Amino acid sequence: MGQITRHDFDEYIIPMFSPAPFIPVKGEGSMVWDQTGKSYIDFAGGIAVNALGHAHPAVKAALIEQADKLWHIGNGYTNEPVLALAKKLVDATFADKVFFCNSGAEANEAALKLARKYAHDAFGADKNEIVAFQNAFHGRTLFTVSAGGQPKYSKDFAPLPGGIHHVAYNDLAAAKAIISDKTCAVIVEPIQGEGGVIPADPQLLQGLRDLCDQFNAVLIFDEVQTGVGRTGSLYSYMQYGVVPDVLSTAKALGGGFPIGAILTTDKFAKALSVGSHGTTYGGNPLASAVADKVLSIINTPEVLSGVQERHQWFVDGLTAINQQYDVFSDIRGAGLLLGCQLTAAYAGQAKAITNAAAEEGVLALIAGPDVIRFAPSLIISEADVQEGLTRFARALVRVIKR
């Protein structure tokens, strides 16, 4: 094959993505380079995945070391890396048991299946309803896209799995009105990511905990995006002081290597007995070894406190930019999951702004048409933050001039 170009994407890839016109080929720390050698500062982090940046030396070493030993063996056998990783997650969280898979969608699929199975076994087949939230995002499988509260992602795939009810996020009264003895699960993001980087009110999560206790429903926290240090604690539930029954995690867990998991207690874990659920690649030695190293680096006081410090660098820098250009009505989020709400004058311009940012050499995300989202490396340097924000400000000027 000759020179690979962006045209090859249009030629060979099913067109469900619309990638940038340039092709990144190398990353190191918080820098990425494309085919032409142009550099970009990465404020996107592979959508909150590259929590230690690109090609972190210790993570790379763990990958290479395991690559020399055992890659895949299947779930007729266990392996040393997966057991070490499971213990590390259990020791660090509320959980007693872990199930490993390959993505956030798979983790949420497993969480929802666990909840239905637990309710079925403990209370009978009628207890099967799931309460979820409008504008939520839980993945792209048919079950998780149905639980997600964004009809634009699910309506064309009907008929959808039934028994799922959506209520407004941060509206505890609406949740209270619909949760009943028929509810088997409530699934909620502590911060809605794709939905606009909207943090939950503490009283929402505490209220859901109380309602799930009252009605014997499984409380599922989707921490696919907020987990593994992203908000400044290992998992966001720790900052809220509300403990779920099941927690889904993925994205940053592998630092760029695909892995997902659900964490739960013994009470609920027993619902998924031998043969009730499964995965071919889940918990493979390669992914587990990488995730174990990522977790051991991130779950340290210096990295977690560093997330809060970096949060302030971003908020201060973005506030200064906004004082100059007045494009944001709100700068919100926690740790290094940040959302900048565009003012009415710039409504719908989020993609245009991130496109301009890429032209200026900085990678950023959107969270809907009106929110710019940042999810950089948890260990990004102050110099990279400052330079990235300088480039981002130049991009804003370009969009404003249009």
Secondary structure, 3 states (H helix, E strand, C coil): CCCCCCHHHHHHCCCCCCCCCCCEEEEEECEEEECCCCEEEECCHHHHCCCCCECCHHHHHHHHHHHCCCCCCCCCCCCHHHHHHHHHHHHHCCCCEEEEECCHHHHHHHHHHHHHHHHHHHHCCCCCEEEEECCCCCCCCHHHHHHCCCHHHHHHHCCCCCCEEEECCCCHHHHHHHCCCCEEEEEECCEECCCCCEECCHHHHHHHHHHHHHHCCEEEEECCCCCCCCCCCCCHHHHHCCCCCEEEECHHHHCCCCCEEEEECHHHHCCCCCCCCCCCCCCCHHHHHHHHHHHHHHCCHHHHHHHHHHHHHHHHHHHHHHHHHCCEEEEEEECCEEEEEECHHHCCCHHHHHHHHHHHCEECEECCCCEEEECCCCCCCHHHHHHHHHHHHHHHHHHHHC
